[in-house]
Amino acid sequence: MDIIRYPHLTEKSVGMVEDENKLVFIVEDGANKNKVKWAVEKEFDVTVVNVNTLNTMKGNKKAVVQLSEEDNAIDIATRLGML
């Protein structure tokens, strides 16, 4: 099961990458915070400090992932084509 579907691209999410060292993804509906943390750490070889999830009005599940200070969200966002 692929937990991470795709990166969420909005003006606010790009601002979170630059200002707060956070990445935003649309994830599988059944994914919990621990699964999202595991998937991000495995996929991008980073350390995840915190994960917040919420359900959008469109019926998707969104995860806001905060990376440790040693890891740079801008590098990952650039690799994903977000920036």
Helices and strands as residue ranges (DSSP letters): E 4-7, H 11-20, E 22-27, H 33-44, E 48-55, E 61-67, H 73-80
